[in-house]
């Protein structure tokens, strides 16, 4: 049946050579199931967030089981929609987990209003995400790759402290438990070793094999707990439909809405990362994919809310798992969703996964942290940065890391905002967006500069400085800026060396997120652009000396235009009233 199923079409990506299974490629059945089991296990292990919320809410065993079941259903629905794509998802391999930002709020609502109060929490969360999916595609200028890079990198940094604490089971004084440190370190080393030096199958199953080694070691060292609760859990269970409670304090709902809006930053970063992994020629965030990712999250929470589920969000740990296995096939996401849907009704199995020892979870978190930090840096470095960009990135990092290192700063914030400012990822993301908007004030997307010939600064240096400085101000791609500078230099030499009184007088530039144009203005007639500039050299040896010299000179005259056509995506030339121009266009 699975072989006959076809997922809806998605945008065409240029396949990266290092992927084992790319976005639309379907792995063999056994490999597909193995990869899906890894992703499902990684996601279900993070049900600890839901259990923490249930503990805060003082829910009894039956209410907790129903909440966990409903949450897994929400994870399954959202993961399925992400893989399905079209208008209800991103069409990428994105797995959902319980939203860690809402643990405290969900617990408080459950404690005060019961499980019925979680219905309103889920509905508000879904409404905010649906609204964001409509607005975000219009915010391309507000959410450049540098902002996404800051969010992703700081998200990775935020995992370091809990990852190390869990891996070593540190106490209040920072002293590790030797047995737990050994289990966590062994798990991490096995995953990293297999990811780097393992064969194809070992790389695909690196996380599962590392998890298995950690569990075997934990069992040998008598560190597996909760087996009595596992035996007492029912084999099969269904979520209950709680009676919705609408009379919830408006302040709590506002806090839920703000946290839901901040969770969309995480969705934004997750979609960008997965898009970048699937696209060898990645240039910028695809706002349609991002909107689809937010829509899938909203619809998943909308469906599960009626069962009293804890809202879900995209999982960075599962993105790191895609990196480990070098497999980003959305068929894996589709199969993961089916497994999650099955596991939702098997309480014993889900409980077993939540009993995975903390050091093993910590080891997975550390791998995810390493991947997210490097990926965020790559996104930031993909764009040229001037002083504006440097301060956007630098101050955003300072704000986010300050909240991680000095959490007591949040105590000085108003109570209604304390949930927001206590999270370093949110602070960094909001700071980056705000500063990016603020620093864009007064920056024109057009520039011009007269070229002087007084001998103080060479014309070539003036041209390179103009292209590089404005490319940085506009946050253009570094590769595009380098290509434009080289093409502008070649064009200047072609104009200056073509005679007929041609003399450079000015350089102009224009930029938007999709186009970069450089114009060179000059005196004299427009530079003729030959349609056929191929250097046909095959018959030169058959000519006599005089003909050979003339033919060779003709080929050399064409050389600048050959180089120009290879550097620029389009060339055009013409004449205005007072000058002529040569335009270089680059697709951005």
Buried (B, 14 or more C-beta within 10 A) or exposed (E): EEEEEEBEEBEEBEBBEEBBBBBBBBBEEEBBBBBBBBBBBBBBBBBBBBBBBBBBBEBEEEBBBBBBBBBBBBBBBBBBBBBBBEEBBBBBBBBBBBBBBBBBBBBBBBBEBBBBBBBBBBBBBBBBBBBBBEEBBEBBEBBBBBBBBBBBBBBBBBBBBBBBBBBBBBEEEEEBBEBBBBBBBBBBEBBBBBBEEBEEBBBBBBBBBBBBBBBEBBEEBEBBEBEEBBEEBEEEBEBBBBEBBEEBEEEBBEBBBBBBBBBBBBBBBBBBBBBBBBBBEBBBBBBBBBBBBBBBBBBBBBBBBBBBBBBBBBBBBBBBBBBBBBBBBBBBBBBBBBBBBEBBBBBBBBBBBBBBBBBBBBBBBBBBBBBBBBBBBBBBBBBBBBEBBEBBBEBBBBBBBBBBEEEEEBEEEEEEEEBBBBBBBBBBBBBBBBBBEEBBEEEEBEBBBEBEEEEEEEBBEBBBEBBBBBBBBBBBBBEBBBBBBBBBBBBBBBBBEBEEEBEBBBBBBBBEBEBBBBBBBBBBEBBEBEEEBEEEEEEEEEEEEEEEEEBEEEBEBBEBBBBBBEBBBEBBBEEEEEBBBBBBBBEB
